[in-house]
Amino acid sequence: FLKVFYDATNLFSTTKHVTTNLVFEEIVSIYHHLYMLHNEHIRALTCKMQEKFDKYFKGYNILFAIAVVLDPRFKLSYLKYLIGNLDKPDAIVKYEIIESIFHKLYAEYINMYEDSDTCNMQRTNASTSTTIATEEYK
């Protein structure tokens, strides 16, 4: 039963690798592990653990969710799946908040390259790729 917590502790406390993108997945894994049906002895122990989990991780840091999307292996749809597994009642609201953050970051990225004083060739290439990406996104 405790192996999930041991693995998560080792992952979170590693110093040689960046693990921010994996934190959210581990939180969901622990959530499922705590709320699975176990025998009566373990179920009695998990009640207190569930309270602590909800206290510290139900209101998770949004940066963990953003890190998931910035990981090249994952996309917004995977984050939506993870949030749906963790916060069923608030999943859509939290997902929309994170999605709007990415839209704002993208708009800032566009403005940054439109305002820069780089050579015309770079500006044209950036503008073209931004236009293509915007059209594909819409």
Secondary structure, DSSP 8 states (H G I E B T S, - for coil): -THHHHHHHHHHT-SSS--HHHHHHHHHHHHHHHHS---HHHHHHHHHHHHHHHHHHTT--HHHHHHHHHSTT--HHHHHHHHHHH-TTTHHHHHHHHHHHHHHHHHHHHHHHHH----HHHHHHHHHHHHHHHHHH-
